[in-house]
């Protein structure tokens, strides 16, 4: 049965990858009775059924005296939905096996609640595997700010545009779809004003099926973005305009303090955390990405690299940089994987 437990939890982990519930955690669940899976579920979107409830609905009456395998400790609070613990108790689940403790102080305590009702509860099975899928949610609580992922689509010589500014499209369709998945996983996308001026992107999620669009954050201290930009006219309630300009835009305006002429990015991330963001996808350009590195605010990078060379043009990191090699930003846990006609480099940033 022990080997089977690992198999059931790993199936729950795979299920958890299907949802895009930011700012909620990614959770998967399976319900097992008489060595047969009778219910499967995952948290598809914020406001929808949690994984446990989805699995219980599929299991129906078969959930009584069954075992539940879930990737995160069941919640014990009223949020967008009722507590999962109530549903588990009512369904007559006999045993709950979960992978990772819930770090949210408002939601934690589900394991103790279930034990108090006579349900056998075990934690920690496949902890590291489940935590990796849910790293954005978990690291948000450890960092006390949103998890920051820096992403860029580049040529093999590190360019995001030609010297004339042409940038569409450096990478192919598979890489562009991956970019939309990242927006969905993080729940918040941030770009600089030059990106809006040059490309006028919508910064929405396309190519994949989602219920919730990301919050869009535009760094524009000098107010150079045109009021006609798509981000100010398509679902403007999902746009934050970060600026010290006197004028306004059709968006919520934030004006964090300036330090040595630069926006206080730490203060901005704190504000985004207050607004419920657990992750931020910084898409660039180079002058926007570099200060996040310089202020030690990047947790992970993901580069989509096209097998092309430009020889000149804009770099994906442009700014003050470092003066000495010893001060270079170090990466670890690097992975290189194919991405359609391109390839992906992902890595964590050393602290």
ABEGO torsion letter per residue (X at the ends): XAAAAAAAAAAAAAAAAABBAOABBBBBBBBBBGGBBABBBBBABBGBBBAAAAAAAAAEAAABGBBBBBABBBBABBBABBBAAAAAAAAGBABBBBABBBABAAABGAAAAAAAAGBBBBBGBGAAAAAAAAAAAAAAAAAGBBBBBBBBBBBAAGBABBAAGBAOBABBAAAAAAAAAAAAAAGBBBBBAAAAAAAGBAGBBBGBBBABBBBBBBBBAAGABBAABAAAABGAAABBBBBABABBBBBBBBBBBBBGGBBBAAAAAAAAAAAGBABBBBAOBAAAAAAAAAAGABABBBBBBBBBBAGBEBBABBEAEBABAAABBBBBGBBBBBBEABBBBBBBBBX
